[in-house]
Amino acid sequence: MAYTNSTGARFETPLHDRCRDVVNHGTHQRAQIALVLREADGAPPPTDAIFFVRDA
């Protein structure tokens, strides 16, 4: 997969590596949101996939 980043540099990365990056980035974003909620004395909801499967 060929792409250009925000500074104009070109890269080529296998698609499976980019897919893994998308999943990993989502994990990072959920952790950041949980931290913000905790800092505001809140309790973040469960975000692991198993909780969604169990509720279905």
N, CA, C and O atoms as a Tripos MOL2 file, in Angstrom:
@<TRIPOS>MOLECULE
protein
  224   223    56     0     0
PROTEIN
NO_CHARGES

@<TRIPOS>ATOM
      1 N           0.8510   -1.1600    0.0000 N.3       1 MET1
      2 CA          0.0000    0.0000    0.0000 C.3       1 MET1
      3 C           0.9000    1.2270    0.0000 C.2       1 MET1
      4 O           1.6840    1.4310    0.9260 O.2       1 MET1
      5 N           0.7850    2.0290   -1.0260 N.am      2 ALA2
      6 CA          1.5790    3.2580   -1.1340 C.3       2 ALA2
      7 C           0.7490    4.4390   -0.6210 C.2       2 ALA2
      8 O          -0.4480    4.5320   -0.8920 O.2       2 ALA2
      9 N           1.3900    5.3200    0.1080 N.am      3 TYR3
     10 CA          0.6990    6.5030    0.6180 C.3       3 TYR3
     11 C           1.6970    7.6090    0.8840 C.2       3 TYR3
     12 O           2.9060    7.3810    0.9340 O.2       3 TYR3
     13 N           1.1710    8.8130    1.0530 N.am      4 THR4
     14 CA          1.9690    9.9990    1.3580 C.3       4 THR4
     15 C           1.4980   10.5370    2.7050 C.2       4 THR4
     16 O           0.2980   10.7040    2.9260 O.2       4 THR4
     17 N           2.4380   10.8060    3.6000 N.am      5 ASN5
     18 CA          2.0230   11.3120    4.9160 C.3       5 ASN5
     19 C           1.7760   12.8240    4.8500 C.2       5 ASN5
     20 O           1.8660   13.4290    3.7810 O.2       5 ASN5
     21 N           1.4680   13.4160    5.9860 N.am      6 SER6
     22 CA          1.0880   14.8270    6.0240 C.3       6 SER6
     23 C           2.2270   15.7800    5.6770 C.2       6 SER6
     24 O           1.9760   16.9440    5.3650 O.2       6 SER6
     25 N           3.4690   15.3120    5.7260 N.am      7 THR7
     26 CA          4.5920   16.1750    5.3500 C.3       7 THR7
     27 C           5.0190   15.9570    3.8990 C.2       7 THR7
     28 O           5.9600   16.5900    3.4210 O.2       7 THR7
     29 N           4.3220   15.0570    3.2030 N.am      8 GLY8
     30 CA          4.6200   14.8060    1.7960 C.3       8 GLY8
     31 C           5.5740   13.6540    1.5430 C.2       8 GLY8
     32 O           5.9010   13.3750    0.3900 O.2       8 GLY8
     33 N           6.0300   12.9770    2.5920 N.am      9 ALA9
     34 CA          6.9330   11.8350    2.4220 C.3       9 ALA9
     35 C           6.1290   10.6240    1.9510 C.2       9 ALA9
     36 O           5.0430   10.3560    2.4650 O.2       9 ALA9
     37 N           6.6670    9.8940    0.9720 N.am     10 ARG10
     38 CA          5.9860    8.7140    0.4370 C.3      10 ARG10
     39 C           6.4820    7.4550    1.1360 C.2      10 ARG10
     40 O           7.6620    7.3290    1.4600 O.2      10 ARG10
     41 N           5.5610    6.5300    1.3600 N.am     11 PHE11
     42 CA          5.8690    5.2580    1.9960 C.3      11 PHE11
     43 C           5.1280    4.1320    1.2870 C.2      11 PHE11
     44 O           4.1270    4.3570    0.6070 O.2      11 PHE11
     45 N           5.6360    2.9260    1.4590 N.am     12 GLU12
     46 CA          4.9220    1.7260    1.0440 C.3      12 GLU12
     47 C           4.9250    0.7660    2.2290 C.2      12 GLU12
     48 O           5.9760    0.4560    2.7890 O.2      12 GLU12
     49 N           3.7470    0.3060    2.5970 N.am     13 THR13
     50 CA          3.5830   -0.5840    3.7370 C.3      13 THR13
     51 C           2.5810   -1.6680    3.3590 C.2      13 THR13
     52 O           1.5680   -1.3720    2.7260 O.2      13 THR13
     53 N           2.8460   -2.9210    3.7370 N.am     14 PRO14
     54 CA          1.8690   -3.9730    3.4480 C.3      14 PRO14
     55 C           0.5100   -3.6540    4.0870 C.2      14 PRO14
     56 O           0.4490   -3.0940    5.1820 O.2      14 PRO14
     57 N          -0.5630   -4.0130    3.4020 N.am     15 LEU15
     58 CA         -1.9090   -3.7290    3.8860 C.3      15 LEU15
     59 C          -2.1540   -4.3190    5.2710 C.2      15 LEU15
     60 O          -2.7890   -3.6740    6.1050 O.2      15 LEU15
     61 N          -1.6640   -5.5350    5.5370 N.am     16 HIS16
     62 CA         -1.9140   -6.1350    6.8510 C.3      16 HIS16
     63 C          -1.2790   -5.3150    7.9770 C.2      16 HIS16
     64 O          -1.8080   -5.2860    9.0880 O.2      16 HIS16
     65 N          -0.1580   -4.6530    7.7070 N.am     17 ASP17
     66 CA          0.4530   -3.7930    8.7250 C.3      17 ASP17
     67 C          -0.3820   -2.5390    8.9600 C.2      17 ASP17
     68 O          -0.4990   -2.0780   10.0950 O.2      17 ASP17
     69 N          -0.9570   -1.9900    7.9090 N.am     18 ARG18
     70 CA         -1.8090   -0.8010    8.0580 C.3      18 ARG18
     71 C          -3.0820   -1.1560    8.8180 C.2      18 ARG18
     72 O          -3.5490   -0.3730    9.6460 O.2      18 ARG18
     73 N          -3.6510   -2.3400    8.5410 N.am     19 CYS19
     74 CA         -4.8520   -2.7790    9.2680 C.3      19 CYS19
     75 C          -4.5510   -2.9350   10.7440 C.2      19 CYS19
     76 O          -5.3540   -2.5340   11.5860 O.2      19 CYS19
     77 N          -3.4160   -3.5050   11.0650 N.am     20 ARG20
     78 CA         -3.0050   -3.6560   12.4640 C.3      20 ARG20
     79 C          -2.8520   -2.2810   13.1160 C.2      20 ARG20
     80 O          -3.2130   -2.1060   14.2800 O.2      20 ARG20
     81 N          -2.3270   -1.3210   12.3890 N.am     21 ASP21
     82 CA         -2.1570    0.0280   12.9100 C.3      21 ASP21
     83 C          -3.5050    0.6730   13.2200 C.2      21 ASP21
     84 O          -3.6360    1.3760   14.2220 O.2      21 ASP21
     85 N          -4.4960    0.4460   12.3800 N.am     22 VAL22
     86 CA         -5.8290    1.0000   12.6160 C.3      22 VAL22
     87 C          -6.4070    0.4560   13.9150 C.2      22 VAL22
     88 O          -6.9430    1.2150   14.7230 O.2      22 VAL22
     89 N          -6.3010   -0.8540   14.1200 N.am     23 VAL23
     90 CA         -6.8130   -1.4670   15.3500 C.3      23 VAL23
     91 C          -6.0520   -0.9410   16.5600 C.2      23 VAL23
     92 O          -6.6590   -0.5910   17.5730 O.2      23 VAL23
     93 N          -4.7430   -0.8840   16.4610 N.am     24 ASN24
     94 CA         -3.9260   -0.4040   17.5710 C.3      24 ASN24
     95 C          -4.2420    1.0560   17.8930 C.2      24 ASN24
     96 O          -4.2740    1.4310   19.0650 O.2      24 ASN24
     97 N          -4.4730    1.8770   16.8830 N.am     25 HIS25
     98 CA         -4.7820    3.2880   17.1130 C.3      25 HIS25
     99 C          -6.1180    3.4250   17.8430 C.2      25 HIS25
    100 O          -6.2750    4.2880   18.7070 O.2      25 HIS25
    101 N          -7.0840    2.5650   17.4880 N.am     26 GLY26
    102 CA         -8.3680    2.5860   18.1870 C.3      26 GLY26
    103 C          -8.2020    2.2740   19.6640 C.2      26 GLY26
    104 O          -8.8540    2.8850   20.5110 O.2      26 GLY26
    105 N          -7.3350    1.3250   19.9710 N.am     27 THR27
    106 CA         -7.0460    0.9850   21.3640 C.3      27 THR27
    107 C          -6.4570    2.1840   22.0870 C.2      27 THR27
    108 O          -6.8270    2.4780   23.2240 O.2      27 THR27
    109 N          -5.5490    2.8680   21.4310 N.am     28 HIS28
    110 CA         -4.9170    4.0570   22.0160 C.3      28 HIS28
    111 C          -5.9590    5.1450   22.2820 C.2      28 HIS28
    112 O          -5.9390    5.7800   23.3370 O.2      28 HIS28
    113 N          -6.8640    5.3610   21.3300 N.am     29 GLN29
    114 CA         -7.8870    6.4020   21.5020 C.3      29 GLN29
    115 C          -8.8130    6.0660   22.6750 C.2      29 GLN29
    116 O          -9.1640    6.9510   23.4550 O.2      29 GLN29
    117 N          -9.2120    4.7950   22.8050 N.am     30 ARG30
    118 CA        -10.0830    4.4080   23.9260 C.3      30 ARG30
    119 C          -9.3810    4.6510   25.2630 C.2      30 ARG30
    120 O         -10.0080    5.0910   26.2270 O.2      30 ARG30
    121 N          -8.0900    4.3640   25.3150 N.am     31 ALA31
    122 CA         -7.3350    4.5980   26.5500 C.3      31 ALA31
    123 C          -7.2700    6.0800   26.8780 C.2      31 ALA31
    124 O          -7.3730    6.4600   28.0440 O.2      31 ALA31
    125 N          -7.1010    6.9180   25.8700 N.am     32 GLN32
    126 CA         -7.0590    8.3610   26.1070 C.3      32 GLN32
    127 C          -8.3960    8.8620   26.6400 C.2      32 GLN32
    128 O          -8.4290    9.6780   27.5620 O.2      32 GLN32
    129 N          -9.4890    8.3850   26.0740 N.am     33 ILE33
    130 CA        -10.8190    8.7950   26.5330 C.3      33 ILE33
    131 C         -11.0450    8.3360   27.9670 C.2      33 ILE33
    132 O         -11.5790    9.0880   28.7820 O.2      33 ILE33
    133 N         -10.6450    7.1100   28.2820 N.am     34 ALA34
    134 CA        -10.7910    6.5970   29.6420 C.3      34 ALA34
    135 C         -10.0080    7.4600   30.6300 C.2      34 ALA34
    136 O         -10.4890    7.7360   31.7290 O.2      34 ALA34
    137 N          -8.8150    7.8830   30.2490 N.am     35 LEU35
    138 CA         -8.0030    8.7280   31.1200 C.3      35 LEU35
    139 C          -8.6860   10.0710   31.3830 C.2      35 LEU35
    140 O          -8.7130   10.5430   32.5190 O.2      35 LEU35
    141 N          -9.2270   10.6730   30.3530 N.am     36 VAL36
    142 CA         -9.9200   11.9590   30.5140 C.3      36 VAL36
    143 C         -11.1160   11.8000   31.4520 C.2      36 VAL36
    144 O         -11.3500   12.6470   32.3140 O.2      36 VAL36
    145 N         -11.8670   10.7170   31.2820 N.am     37 LEU37
    146 CA        -13.0100   10.4870   32.1710 C.3      37 LEU37
    147 C         -12.5580   10.2930   33.6150 C.2      37 LEU37
    148 O         -13.1810   10.8240   34.5330 O.2      37 LEU37
    149 N         -11.4890    9.5430   33.8230 N.am     38 ARG38
    150 CA        -10.9840    9.3310   35.1890 C.3      38 ARG38
    151 C         -10.4930   10.6410   35.8030 C.2      38 ARG38
    152 O         -10.7120   10.8970   36.9870 O.2      38 ARG38
    153 N          -9.8280   11.4680   34.9950 N.am     39 GLU39
    154 CA         -9.3390   12.7590   35.5080 C.3      39 GLU39
    155 C         -10.4940   13.6700   35.9070 C.2      39 GLU39
    156 O         -10.3330   14.5490   36.7530 O.2      39 GLU39
    157 N         -11.6600   13.4580   35.2980 N.am     40 ALA40
    158 CA        -12.8500   14.2440   35.6360 C.3      40 ALA40
    159 C         -13.6940   13.5220   36.6920 C.2      40 ALA40
    160 O         -14.8820   13.8050   36.8480 O.2      40 ALA40
    161 N         -13.0680   12.5910   37.4120 N.am     41 ASP41
    162 CA        -13.7230   11.7970   38.4580 C.3      41 ASP41
    163 C         -14.8750   10.9570   37.9260 C.2      41 ASP41
    164 O         -15.8260   10.6670   38.6510 O.2      41 ASP41
    165 N         -14.7880   10.5730   36.6750 N.am     42 GLY42
    166 CA        -15.7920    9.7000   36.0860 C.3      42 GLY42
    167 C         -15.2750    8.2750   36.0150 C.2      42 GLY42
    168 O         -14.1200    7.9960   36.3350 O.2      42 GLY42
    169 N         -16.1390    7.3950   35.5960 N.am     43 ALA43
    170 CA        -15.7740    5.9890   35.4190 C.3      43 ALA43
    171 C         -16.0120    5.6190   33.9590 C.2      43 ALA43
    172 O         -17.1500    5.6510   33.4910 O.2      43 ALA43
    173 N         -14.9660    5.2720   33.2450 N.am     44 PRO44
    174 CA        -15.1610    4.9260   31.8360 C.3      44 PRO44
    175 C         -15.9310    3.6100   31.7040 C.2      44 PRO44
    176 O         -15.7660    2.7030   32.5200 O.2      44 PRO44
    177 N         -16.7620    3.5150   30.6840 N.am     45 PRO45
    178 CA        -17.4890    2.2630   30.4730 C.3      45 PRO45
    179 C         -16.5470    1.1920   29.9430 C.2      45 PRO45
    180 O         -15.4850    1.5130   29.4110 O.2      45 PRO45
    181 N         -16.9180   -0.0690   30.0790 N.am     46 PRO46
    182 CA        -16.0870   -1.1270   29.5030 C.3      46 PRO46
    183 C         -16.0600   -0.9830   27.9760 C.2      46 PRO46
    184 O         -17.0910   -0.7250   27.3540 O.2      46 PRO46
    185 N         -14.8980   -1.1480   27.3910 N.am     47 THR47
    186 CA        -14.7820   -0.9870   25.9340 C.3      47 THR47
    187 C         -14.2190   -2.2180   25.2400 C.2      47 THR47
    188 O         -14.0660   -2.2190   24.0190 O.2      47 THR47
    189 N         -13.9060   -3.2690   25.9990 N.am     48 ASP48
    190 CA        -13.4100   -4.4850   25.3590 C.3      48 ASP48
    191 C         -14.5280   -5.1210   24.5510 C.2      48 ASP48
    192 O         -15.6960   -5.0510   24.9320 O.2      48 ASP48
    193 N         -14.1700   -5.7350   23.4460 N.am     49 ALA49
    194 CA        -15.1430   -6.3290   22.5350 C.3      49 ALA49
    195 C         -16.0230   -7.3590   23.2240 C.2      49 ALA49
    196 O         -17.1910   -7.5040   22.8630 O.2      49 ALA49
    197 N         -15.4910   -8.0760   24.2040 N.am     50 ILE50
    198 CA        -16.2650   -9.1210   24.8590 C.3      50 ILE50
    199 C         -17.5100   -8.5570   25.5360 C.2      50 ILE50
    200 O         -18.5260   -9.2490   25.6090 O.2      50 ILE50
    201 N         -17.4640   -7.3400   26.0260 N.am     51 PHE51
    202 CA        -18.6400   -6.7310   26.6560 C.3      51 PHE51
    203 C         -19.7490   -6.5070   25.6360 C.2      51 PHE51
    204 O         -20.9260   -6.6580   25.9620 O.2      51 PHE51
    205 N         -19.3920   -6.1510   24.4130 N.am     52 PHE52
    206 CA        -20.3770   -5.9520   23.3630 C.3      52 PHE52
    207 C         -20.9780   -7.2820   22.9280 C.2      52 PHE52
    208 O         -22.1720   -7.3610   22.6400 O.2      52 PHE52
    209 N         -20.1620   -8.3190   22.8780 N.am     53 VAL53
    210 CA        -20.6340   -9.6480   22.4910 C.3      53 VAL53
    211 C         -21.5850  -10.1870   23.5510 C.2      53 VAL53
    212 O         -22.6160  -10.7740   23.2230 O.2      53 VAL53
    213 N         -21.2440   -9.9930   24.8090 N.am     54 ARG54
    214 CA        -22.0970  -10.4890   25.8910 C.3      54 ARG54
    215 C         -23.4410   -9.7890   25.9430 C.2      54 ARG54
    216 O         -24.4440  -10.4020   26.3090 O.2      54 ARG54
    217 N         -23.4780   -8.5060   25.5790 N.am     55 ASP55
    218 CA        -24.7290   -7.7360   25.6120 C.3      55 ASP55
    219 C         -25.6320   -8.0170   24.4180 C.2      55 ASP55
    220 O         -26.8100   -7.6590   24.4300 O.2      55 ASP55
    221 N         -25.0890   -8.6500   23.4000 N.am     56 ALA56
    222 CA        -25.8750   -8.8730   22.1670 C.3      56 ALA56
    223 C         -26.9420   -9.9180   22.3490 C.2      56 ALA56
    224 O         -27.6820  -10.2160   21.4110 O.2      56 ALA56
@<TRIPOS>BOND
     1     1     2 1
     2     2     3 1
     3     3     4 2
     4     3     5 am
     5     5     6 1
     6     6     7 1
     7     7     8 2
     8     7     9 am
     9     9    10 1
    10    10    11 1
    11    11    12 2
    12    11    13 am
    13    13    14 1
    14    14    15 1
    15    15    16 2
    16    15    17 am
    17    17    18 1
    18    18    19 1
    19    19    20 2
    20    19    21 am
    21    21    22 1
    22    22    23 1
    23    23    24 2
    24    23    25 am
    25    25    26 1
    26    26    27 1
    27    27    28 2
    28    27    29 am
    29    29    30 1
    30    30    31 1
    31    31    32 2
    32    31    33 am
    33    33    34 1
    34    34    35 1
    35    35    36 2
    36    35    37 am
    37    37    38 1
    38    38    39 1
    39    39    40 2
    40    39    41 am
    41    41    42 1
    42    42    43 1
    43    43    44 2
    44    43    45 am
    45    45    46 1
    46    46    47 1
    47    47    48 2
    48    47    49 am
    49    49    50 1
    50    50    51 1
    51    51    52 2
    52    51    53 am
    53    53    54 1
    54    54    55 1
    55    55    56 2
    56    55    57 am
    57    57    58 1
    58    58    59 1
    59    59    60 2
    60    59    61 am
    61    61    62 1
    62    62    63 1
    63    63    64 2
    64    63    65 am
    65    65    66 1
    66    66    67 1
    67    67    68 2
    68    67    69 am
    69    69    70 1
    70    70    71 1
    71    71    72 2
    72    71    73 am
    73    73    74 1
    74    74    75 1
    75    75    76 2
    76    75    77 am
    77    77    78 1
    78    78    79 1
    79    79    80 2
    80    79    81 am
    81    81    82 1
    82    82    83 1
    83    83    84 2
    84    83    85 am
    85    85    86 1
    86    86    87 1
    87    87    88 2
    88    87    89 am
    89    89    90 1
    90    90    91 1
    91    91    92 2
    92    91    93 am
    93    93    94 1
    94    94    95 1
    95    95    96 2
    96    95    97 am
    97    97    98 1
    98    98    99 1
    99    99   100 2
   100    99   101 am
   101   101   102 1
   102   102   103 1
   103   103   104 2
   104   103   105 am
   105   105   106 1
   106   106   107 1
   107   107   108 2
   108   107   109 am
   109   109   110 1
   110   110   111 1
   111   111   112 2
   112   111   113 am
   113   113   114 1
   114   114   115 1
   115   115   116 2
   116   115   117 am
   117   117   118 1
   118   118   119 1
   119   119   120 2
   120   119   121 am
   121   121   122 1
   122   122   123 1
   123   123   124 2
   124   123   125 am
   125   125   126 1
   126   126   127 1
   127   127   128 2
   128   127   129 am
   129   129   130 1
   130   130   131 1
   131   131   132 2
   132   131   133 am
   133   133   134 1
   134   134   135 1
   135   135   136 2
   136   135   137 am
   137   137   138 1
   138   138   139 1
   139   139   140 2
   140   139   141 am
   141   141   142 1
   142   142   143 1
   143   143   144 2
   144   143   145 am
   145   145   146 1
   146   146   147 1
   147   147   148 2
   148   147   149 am
   149   149   150 1
   150   150   151 1
   151   151   152 2
   152   151   153 am
   153   153   154 1
   154   154   155 1
   155   155   156 2
   156   155   157 am
   157   157   158 1
   158   158   159 1
   159   159   160 2
   160   159   161 am
   161   161   162 1
   162   162   163 1
   163   163   164 2
   164   163   165 am
   165   165   166 1
   166   166   167 1
   167   167   168 2
   168   167   169 am
   169   169   170 1
   170   170   171 1
   171   171   172 2
   172   171   173 am
   173   173   174 1
   174   174   175 1
   175   175   176 2
   176   175   177 am
   177   177   178 1
   178   178   179 1
   179   179   180 2
   180   179   181 am
   181   181   182 1
   182   182   183 1
   183   183   184 2
   184   183   185 am
   185   185   186 1
   186   186   187 1
   187   187   188 2
   188   187   189 am
   189   189   190 1
   190   190   191 1
   191   191   192 2
   192   191   193 am
   193   193   194 1
   194   194   195 1
   195   195   196 2
   196   195   197 am
   197   197   198 1
   198   198   199 1
   199   199   200 2
   200   199   201 am
   201   201   202 1
   202   202   203 1
   203   203   204 2
   204   203   205 am
   205   205   206 1
   206   206   207 1
   207   207   208 2
   208   207   209 am
   209   209   210 1
   210   210   211 1
   211   211   212 2
   212   211   213 am
   213   213   214 1
   214   214   215 1
   215   215   216 2
   216   215   217 am
   217   217   218 1
   218   218   219 1
   219   219   220 2
   220   219   221 am
   221   221   222 1
   222   222   223 1
   223   223   224 2
@<TRIPOS>SUBSTRUCTURE
     1 MET1         2 RESIDUE 1 A MET
     2 ALA2         6 RESIDUE 1 A ALA
     3 TYR3        10 RESIDUE 1 A TYR
     4 THR4        14 RESIDUE 1 A THR
     5 ASN5        18 RESIDUE 1 A ASN
     6 SER6        22 RESIDUE 1 A SER
     7 THR7        26 RESIDUE 1 A THR
     8 GLY8        30 RESIDUE 1 A GLY
     9 ALA9        34 RESIDUE 1 A ALA
    10 ARG10       38 RESIDUE 1 A ARG
    11 PHE11       42 RESIDUE 1 A PHE
    12 GLU12       46 RESIDUE 1 A GLU
    13 THR13       50 RESIDUE 1 A THR
    14 PRO14       54 RESIDUE 1 A PRO
    15 LEU15       58 RESIDUE 1 A LEU
    16 HIS16       62 RESIDUE 1 A HIS
    17 ASP17       66 RESIDUE 1 A ASP
    18 ARG18       70 RESIDUE 1 A ARG
    19 CYS19       74 RESIDUE 1 A CYS
    20 ARG20       78 RESIDUE 1 A ARG
    21 ASP21       82 RESIDUE 1 A ASP
    22 VAL22       86 RESIDUE 1 A VAL
    23 VAL23       90 RESIDUE 1 A VAL
    24 ASN24       94 RESIDUE 1 A ASN
    25 HIS25       98 RESIDUE 1 A HIS
    26 GLY26      102 RESIDUE 1 A GLY
    27 THR27      106 RESIDUE 1 A THR
    28 HIS28      110 RESIDUE 1 A HIS
    29 GLN29      114 RESIDUE 1 A GLN
    30 ARG30      118 RESIDUE 1 A ARG
    31 ALA31      122 RESIDUE 1 A ALA
    32 GLN32      126 RESIDUE 1 A GLN
    33 ILE33      130 RESIDUE 1 A ILE
    34 ALA34      134 RESIDUE 1 A ALA
    35 LEU35      138 RESIDUE 1 A LEU
    36 VAL36      142 RESIDUE 1 A VAL
    37 LEU37      146 RESIDUE 1 A LEU
    38 ARG38      150 RESIDUE 1 A ARG
    39 GLU39      154 RESIDUE 1 A GLU
    40 ALA40      158 RESIDUE 1 A ALA
    41 ASP41      162 RESIDUE 1 A ASP
    42 GLY42      166 RESIDUE 1 A GLY
    43 ALA43      170 RESIDUE 1 A ALA
    44 PRO44      174 RESIDUE 1 A PRO
    45 PRO45      178 RESIDUE 1 A PRO
    46 PRO46      182 RESIDUE 1 A PRO
    47 THR47      186 RESIDUE 1 A THR
    48 ASP48      190 RESIDUE 1 A ASP
    49 ALA49      194 RESIDUE 1 A ALA
    50 ILE50      198 RESIDUE 1 A ILE
    51 PHE51      202 RESIDUE 1 A PHE
    52 PHE52      206 RESIDUE 1 A PHE
    53 VAL53      210 RESIDUE 1 A VAL
    54 ARG54      214 RESIDUE 1 A ARG
    55 ASP55      218 RESIDUE 1 A ASP
    56 ALA56      222 RESIDUE 1 A ALA
